[in-house]
Amino acid sequence: MNPLNKIQSLLDQKRKVEKDIEKIQSKCSHKVKHIKFVFLNQHSQQTSTRWVCDDCQKTLHIPTEFEIKKFLNK
């Protein structure tokens, strides 16, 4: 298999996995969540605090200042 075909195949697999993850996350009720440090984007090393579902690992929303202080004081 030439490199271009291999890359295309891998990209197709990646898209399929990402769609599967999106489906699972959309059906999740996000009942249990915690504040975590998450990367702002996949090409960056910058992190920020976000609420993340424990079950599906979806990033949900930005915590308030009070929630961040409480999290950092643990």
Buried (B, 14 or more C-beta within 10 A) or exposed (E): EEEEEEEEEEEEEEEEEEEEEEEEBEEBEBEEBEBBEBEEEEEEEEEEBBBBBEEBEBBEEEBEEEEBEEBEEE
